């Protein structure tokens, strides 16, 4: 009887063990933009690669378009472990207490993508990610979403055209300073509320890459779009640090490889998506798309470059200087 009982216990243990081993690790990946944006498509690519390369031992559950958490909620949810992965815009780390990330919000800090890549893929990007770890966050990758355009219900050709406008911003001291330098009134508003805010006149205008302007249908309630490329919008893919470090090493390695390939994909499609969506906005006839002349670009730069100096004490003068040195290394003054 004793041997029979032992056999039964062993059999039950093996069945339970097999069932436990079959249960996949769930990673909830929340973000606030539409599925058909560069970030949305990159998240889908990461899901496919991660599940394939872990042979189903990991399941990625995607929650796009603020269906799980909004802007102000998602970071706390990650730190509490209610969600494991996010891809917030880089401006979101300032309110968290890592003000150095607001360097990405500075107008005209990145003259082109080549300078940007030297920063995100080099020592500066790694040093910024290291600052997140004391907040229980692990940085995995930087995802591109391109340079921003301005929109409003009046033409925006010169800095004077912004005077008195209520412009929606993310919660960023730098973006606040940017619009105050133009004589506008910055208004912090969650990304998911921007369309309604523009439609009802709570805010008069906003800034975004064309892909966000198009997929969120903001262009339908904005008569004018100016291709200014004055600022950059990118994302950081982040995970709950404790969750990440407790993953089996082989799983973590597979996820890192999947993230590298998803990042290459994200950064490759961003410019193409923005170009195509800007063309769609223009073709809709609902917004007049305007390209700044060289003289107008010079006036915008003259109005906005002082923001770099005024924000140096907040972000770090050395950090700003190091990025400007990367620009100089590629021939920019």
C-alpha positions as CSV (number, residue, x, y, z in Angstrom):
1,X,0.0,0.0,0.0
2,X,2.8,2.3,0.9
3,X,4.5,1.8,-2.4
4,X,1.2,2.4,-4.2
5,X,0.6,5.6,-2.3
6,X,4.1,6.7,-3.2
7,X,3.5,6.0,-6.9
8,X,0.2,7.9,-6.8
9,X,1.9,10.9,-5.1
10,X,4.7,10.8,-7.6
11,X,2.3,10.7,-10.5
12,X,0.2,13.6,-9.2
13,X,3.5,15.6,-8.7
14,X,4.6,14.9,-12.2
15,X,1.3,16.0,-13.6
16,X,1.2,19.2,-11.6
17,X,4.8,19.9,-12.5
18,X,4.1,19.5,-16.2
19,X,1.1,21.7,-15.9
20,X,3.1,24.4,-14.1
21,X,5.9,24.2,-16.7
22,X,3.3,24.6,-19.4
23,X,2.0,27.9,-18.0
24,X,3.5,30.7,-20.0
25,X,5.1,33.8,-18.4
26,X,2.7,36.7,-19.0
27,X,4.1,40.1,-19.9
28,X,1.5,42.8,-20.1
29,X,2.7,45.5,-22.5
30,X,0.7,48.7,-22.3
31,X,1.1,51.9,-24.4
32,X,-1.0,54.9,-25.3
33,X,-0.9,55.1,-29.1
34,X,-2.8,53.3,-31.9
35,X,-1.8,49.9,-33.2
36,X,-1.1,51.3,-36.6
37,X,1.6,53.8,-35.5
38,X,5.3,53.0,-35.6
39,X,5.2,52.2,-31.8
40,X,2.1,50.1,-32.2
41,X,3.6,48.1,-35.0
42,X,6.9,47.6,-33.2
43,X,5.1,46.3,-30.1
44,X,3.3,43.8,-32.4
45,X,6.6,42.8,-33.9
46,X,8.2,42.3,-30.4
47,X,5.2,40.1,-29.4
48,X,5.7,37.9,-32.4
49,X,9.4,37.5,-32.0
50,X,9.3,37.1,-28.2
51,X,6.7,34.3,-28.3
52,X,8.4,32.5,-31.2
53,X,11.9,32.7,-29.7
54,X,10.8,31.5,-26.3
55,X,8.8,28.6,-27.9
56,X,5.6,29.9,-26.3
57,X,7.1,30.1,-22.8
58,X,6.3,33.8,-22.8
59,X,3.1,35.4,-23.8
60,X,3.0,39.1,-24.6
61,X,-0.4,40.7,-23.9
62,X,-0.6,44.1,-25.7
63,X,-2.8,46.9,-24.6
64,X,-2.6,49.8,-27.1
65,X,-4.4,53.1,-27.3
66,X,-4.6,53.7,-23.5
67,X,-7.0,50.7,-23.1
68,X,-5.3,49.6,-19.9
69,X,-3.6,52.8,-18.5
70,X,-3.4,56.4,-19.5
71,X,-0.4,58.6,-19.5
72,X,-0.4,59.6,-15.8
73,X,-1.2,56.1,-14.6
74,X,1.1,53.8,-16.5
75,X,4.4,54.5,-14.8
76,X,3.0,53.9,-11.3
77,X,1.4,50.7,-12.6
78,X,4.8,49.5,-13.9
79,X,6.5,50.2,-10.6
80,X,3.8,48.4,-8.7
81,X,4.0,45.4,-11.0
82,X,0.4,45.7,-12.3
83,X,2.0,45.8,-15.8
84,X,5.4,44.6,-16.8
85,X,6.3,46.6,-19.9
86,X,5.7,50.1,-21.2
87,X,7.0,52.3,-24.1
88,X,6.4,55.8,-22.7
89,X,7.6,58.9,-24.5
90,X,10.9,60.1,-23.1
91,X,9.2,63.2,-21.6
92,X,7.5,60.9,-19.0
93,X,10.7,60.4,-17.0
94,X,11.0,64.0,-15.9
95,X,7.9,63.9,-13.6
96,X,9.3,60.6,-12.3
97,X,12.3,62.5,-11.0
98,X,14.8,61.6,-13.8
99,X,15.0,65.1,-15.3
100,X,17.9,64.3,-17.5
101,X,15.5,62.6,-20.0
102,X,14.0,66.0,-20.7
103,X,17.0,66.7,-22.8
104,X,15.1,64.9,-25.6
105,X,12.4,67.6,-25.4
106,X,14.8,70.5,-26.1
107,X,14.0,72.3,-29.3
108,X,16.6,71.9,-32.0
109,X,18.9,69.7,-29.9
110,X,18.9,67.0,-32.6
111,X,19.6,68.4,-36.1
112,X,19.0,64.9,-37.7
113,X,18.6,61.2,-37.1
114,X,22.4,60.5,-37.3
115,X,23.0,62.7,-34.2
116,X,20.1,61.1,-32.4
117,X,21.4,57.6,-33.0
118,X,24.9,58.5,-31.7
119,X,23.1,59.6,-28.5
120,X,20.6,56.7,-28.0
121,X,22.9,53.9,-29.2
122,X,26.0,55.2,-27.4
123,X,27.3,55.9,-23.9
124,X,24.8,58.8,-23.3
125,X,21.8,56.6,-23.9
126,X,23.2,53.9,-21.6
127,X,23.9,56.4,-18.8
128,X,20.4,57.7,-19.0
129,X,18.9,54.2,-18.7
130,X,21.1,53.5,-15.7
131,X,19.4,56.4,-13.8
132,X,16.1,54.6,-14.0
133,X,17.2,51.6,-12.0
134,X,16.9,53.3,-8.6
135,X,13.2,53.8,-9.5
136,X,12.7,50.0,-10.1
137,X,12.8,50.4,-13.9
138,X,15.0,48.7,-16.4
139,X,15.5,50.4,-19.8
140,X,15.6,48.0,-22.8
141,X,15.6,50.1,-25.9
142,X,14.9,53.5,-27.5
143,X,12.2,53.5,-30.2
144,X,12.1,56.3,-32.7
145,X,8.9,58.2,-33.6
146,X,10.3,61.0,-35.5
147,X,10.4,64.8,-35.5
148,X,7.4,66.9,-34.6
149,X,5.1,69.2,-36.6
150,X,3.0,72.0,-35.1
151,X,-0.8,72.2,-35.6
152,X,-3.5,74.8,-34.8
153,X,-6.5,76.5,-36.3
154,X,-4.4,79.4,-37.6
155,X,-1.3,79.4,-39.8
156,X,1.9,79.0,-37.8
157,X,4.7,80.5,-39.9
158,X,6.5,82.7,-37.5
159,X,7.1,82.6,-33.7
160,X,4.6,85.5,-33.4
161,X,1.8,83.3,-34.7
162,X,1.8,81.3,-31.5
163,X,1.0,84.3,-29.2
164,X,-2.0,83.6,-27.0
165,X,-2.6,80.0,-28.3
166,X,-3.4,77.3,-25.8
167,X,-1.0,74.5,-26.9
168,X,-1.3,71.0,-25.5
169,X,1.9,69.5,-24.1
170,X,3.0,66.4,-22.2
171,X,4.0,67.0,-18.6
172,X,7.4,68.4,-19.3
173,X,9.0,71.6,-17.9
174,X,11.0,71.8,-21.2
175,X,7.9,71.8,-23.4
176,X,6.3,74.3,-21.1
177,X,9.3,76.6,-21.5
178,X,9.3,76.0,-25.3
179,X,5.8,77.3,-25.8
180,X,6.2,80.1,-23.3
181,X,9.2,81.2,-25.4
182,X,6.8,81.5,-28.3
183,X,4.2,83.4,-26.4
184,X,1.8,80.5,-26.2
185,X,0.0,79.1,-23.1
186,X,1.0,75.4,-22.6
187,X,-1.7,73.1,-21.3
188,X,-0.8,69.6,-19.9
189,X,-3.3,67.0,-21.2
190,X,-3.3,63.2,-21.5
191,X,-2.6,61.9,-25.0
192,X,-6.0,60.1,-25.1
193,X,-7.8,63.4,-24.4
194,X,-6.2,65.5,-27.1
195,X,-8.6,64.9,-29.9
196,X,-11.6,66.0,-27.8
197,X,-9.6,68.9,-26.3
198,X,-8.9,70.2,-29.8
199,X,-12.4,69.5,-31.0
200,X,-14.0,71.5,-28.2
201,X,-11.5,74.3,-28.1
202,X,-10.1,73.4,-24.6
203,X,-6.7,73.7,-26.4
204,X,-6.0,75.4,-29.7
205,X,-3.2,73.3,-31.0
206,X,-0.5,70.7,-30.4
207,X,2.8,69.2,-31.5
208,X,3.3,65.6,-32.6
209,X,4.9,63.5,-35.3
210,X,2.6,63.2,-38.3
211,X,1.9,59.5,-37.5
212,X,0.3,60.5,-34.2
213,X,-1.5,63.4,-35.7
214,X,-3.0,61.1,-38.4
215,X,-3.8,58.0,-36.4
216,X,-5.5,59.9,-33.6
217,X,-7.4,61.9,-36.2
218,X,-6.2,65.2,-34.7
219,X,-5.8,66.6,-38.2
220,X,-9.6,66.5,-38.6
221,X,-10.0,69.3,-36.0
222,X,-6.9,71.3,-36.9
223,X,-7.0,73.5,-40.0
224,X,-3.2,74.1,-40.2
225,X,-0.2,71.9,-39.9
226,X,3.4,73.3,-40.1
227,X,6.3,71.0,-40.9
228,X,8.7,72.5,-38.4
229,X,10.8,69.5,-37.3
230,X,11.6,71.6,-34.2
231,X,11.6,68.8,-31.7
232,X,11.9,65.1,-31.3
233,X,9.5,62.5,-30.0
234,X,10.9,59.1,-29.0
235,X,10.1,56.3,-26.6
236,X,11.9,54.1,-24.2
237,X,10.8,50.5,-23.8
238,X,11.0,49.7,-20.1
239,X,10.2,46.8,-17.8
240,X,9.7,46.4,-14.1
241,X,13.3,45.8,-12.9
242,X,12.4,43.1,-10.3
243,X,10.3,41.2,-12.7
244,X,13.0,41.3,-15.4
245,X,15.8,40.1,-13.0
246,X,13.7,37.2,-11.8
247,X,13.2,35.8,-15.3
248,X,15.1,32.6,-16.2
249,X,18.4,33.7,-17.9
250,X,17.6,31.9,-21.1
251,X,14.2,33.6,-21.3
252,X,15.7,37.0,-20.6
253,X,18.3,36.4,-23.3
254,X,15.7,35.5,-25.9
255,X,13.6,38.5,-25.0
256,X,16.7,40.8,-25.4
257,X,17.3,39.4,-28.8
258,X,13.6,39.9,-29.8
259,X,13.8,43.5,-28.5
260,X,16.9,44.2,-30.6
261,X,15.2,43.1,-33.7
262,X,11.9,44.9,-32.9
263,X,13.9,48.0,-32.3
264,X,15.7,47.8,-35.6
265,X,12.2,47.4,-37.2
266,X,10.7,50.3,-35.2
267,X,13.5,52.7,-36.1
268,X,13.4,51.7,-39.8
269,X,9.7,52.3,-40.3
270,X,9.3,55.5,-38.3
271,X,10.3,57.9,-41.1
272,X,8.4,56.1,-43.7
273,X,5.3,56.0,-41.6
274,X,5.5,59.7,-40.8
275,X,6.1,60.6,-44.5
276,X,3.1,58.5,-45.6
277,X,0.8,59.9,-42.8
278,X,1.8,63.5,-43.7
279,X,0.8,62.8,-47.3
280,X,-2.5,61.4,-46.1
281,X,-3.2,64.5,-44.0
282,X,-2.4,66.7,-47.0
283,X,-4.6,64.5,-49.3
284,X,-7.6,64.7,-46.9
285,X,-8.0,68.4,-47.5
286,X,-8.9,69.0,-43.8
287,X,-5.5,70.5,-42.9
288,X,-3.4,72.9,-44.9
289,X,0.2,71.5,-44.7
290,X,2.9,74.2,-44.7
291,X,6.7,73.9,-45.0
292,X,8.8,76.6,-43.4
293,X,11.0,78.7,-45.6
294,X,14.7,79.0,-44.7
295,X,14.2,82.4,-43.2
296,X,11.2,81.2,-41.1
297,X,13.3,78.3,-39.8
298,X,15.9,80.7,-38.8
299,X,13.4,82.8,-36.8
300,X,12.0,79.7,-35.1
301,X,15.5,78.6,-34.1
302,X,16.4,82.1,-32.8
303,X,13.2,82.1,-30.7
304,X,13.7,78.5,-29.3
305,X,17.4,77.9,-28.9
306,X,17.5,80.0,-25.7
307,X,15.4,77.2,-24.1
308,X,18.5,75.0,-24.0
309,X,20.3,77.6,-21.9
310,X,17.3,78.2,-19.6
311,X,16.8,74.5,-18.9
312,X,20.5,73.7,-18.3
313,X,20.3,74.0,-14.5
314,X,17.4,71.5,-14.6
315,X,18.6,69.0,-17.1
316,X,22.4,69.4,-16.7
317,X,24.6,71.7,-18.7
318,X,27.2,68.8,-19.1
319,X,24.5,66.6,-20.7
320,X,23.4,69.3,-23.1
321,X,27.0,70.0,-24.0
322,X,27.8,66.4,-24.6
323,X,24.9,66.1,-27.1
324,X,25.9,69.3,-28.8
325,X,29.4,67.8,-29.2
326,X,27.9,64.8,-30.9
327,X,26.3,67.3,-33.4
328,X,29.6,69.1,-33.9
329,X,31.3,65.7,-34.6
330,X,29.0,65.3,-37.5
331,X,29.6,68.9,-38.8
332,X,26.8,70.8,-37.2
333,X,27.4,74.1,-35.4
